[in-house]
Amino acid sequence: MPFHRDPGHNPQIRCNGSPTNYGYLASVVILSALGCGPEHRQTYPVRGVITQHDSQPLNGGIVSFTTETELYGQVVAKGQISADGSFQLSTYKVNDGAVAGRHQVTIRPAMGGGEAGAFASSPIAKKYLGLDTTDLEFEINEEEKELMIQLDRPESDSL
């Protein structure tokens, strides 16, 4: 009898003739997820300031630090760029920093004026938008990092 449901009884699934409770199955799934999930790697504090080619701060946006190679996938740390160009990275929790290793850096400028698709008045070169085009790279290690990032002048391919 592969499946059996008795009227008036709790729902059960019979596997090879023995009843299995849904609660038991749920417990196994939850415990497996808790015990088998990916472990968080150690993070190290990273903060800095991003300026444009003319040394003016980049006013808003998101900066992302992505590990270049990972056995189990890339690890990304992100930070909100403030009006003064400053940022602090977060990977697993707010302001915890980035994992050790070589990182490629991408930047998404702030959206401006509330219009969909409108970018901030401080344009950046398109090369900073993608991992395949950025030339910004930093090594993160156990030491606290205070980075100064100056962007190149936007060319005709600017936003």
Residue pairs with C-beta under 8 A, 6 or more apart in sequence:
1 14
1 17
2 14
3 13
3 14
4 12
4 14
4 19
5 11
5 12
6 12
10 21
11 22
12 19
12 20
12 21
12 22
13 19
13 20
13 22
13 25
14 20
38 72
40 91
40 92
41 75
41 99
41 100
42 99
42 100
43 77
43 91
43 92
43 96
43 97
43 98
43 99
44 97
44 98
44 99
44 100
44 140
44 141
44 142
44 143
44 144
44 145
45 88
45 89
45 95
45 96
45 97
45 144
45 145
46 65
46 77
46 79
46 88
46 89
46 97
46 98
46 140
46 144
46 145
46 147
47 79
47 86
47 87
47 88
47 89
47 145
47 146
47 147
48 86
48 87
48 145
48 146
48 147
48 148
48 149
49 57
49 84
49 85
49 86
49 87
49 147
49 148
49 149
50 57
50 58
50 63
50 81
50 85
50 87
50 107
50 149
50 150
50 151
51 57
51 58
51 85
51 148
51 149
51 150
51 151
52 58
52 122
52 124
52 150
52 151
53 150
53 151
53 152
53 153
53 154
55 150
56 122
57 83
57 84
57 85
57 86
58 81
58 85
58 107
58 109
58 122
58 124
58 151
59 81
59 83
59 85
59 110
59 120
59 121
59 122
60 81
60 82
60 83
60 109
60 110
60 120
61 80
61 81
61 107
61 108
61 109
61 110
61 120
62 78
62 79
62 80
62 81
62 107
62 108
63 78
63 79
63 81
63 87
63 89
63 105
63 106
63 107
63 149
64 76
64 77
64 78
64 105
64 106
64 107
64 108
65 76
65 77
65 78
65 89
65 98
65 103
65 104
65 105
65 138
65 140
66 74
66 75
66 76
66 103
66 104
66 105
66 106
66 131
67 74
67 75
67 76
67 99
67 101
67 102
67 103
68 101
68 102
68 103
68 104
68 137
69 102
75 91
75 98
75 99
76 91
77 89
77 90
77 91
77 97
77 98
77 99
77 103
78 89
78 90
79 87
79 88
79 89
79 90
80 87
81 87
81 107
81 110
88 95
89 95
89 96
89 97
89 98
90 96
90 97
91 97
91 98
91 99
97 140
98 140
99 140
100 140
100 141
100 142
101 139
101 140
102 137
102 138
102 139
102 140
103 137
103 138
103 139
103 140
104 131
104 134
104 136
104 137
105 128
105 134
105 136
105 137
105 138
105 149
106 128
106 129
106 130
106 131
106 134
106 136
107 124
107 128
107 129
107 136
107 151
108 129
109 119
109 120
109 122
109 123
109 124
109 159
110 119
110 120
111 117
111 118
111 119
111 120
112 118
112 119
112 120
112 121
119 159
123 154
123 158
123 159
124 151
124 154
124 158
124 159
125 151
125 152
125 153
125 154
125 155
125 157
125 158
126 133
126 154
126 157
126 158
126 159
127 133
127 134
127 135
127 152
127 157
128 134
128 136
128 151
136 149
138 145
138 147
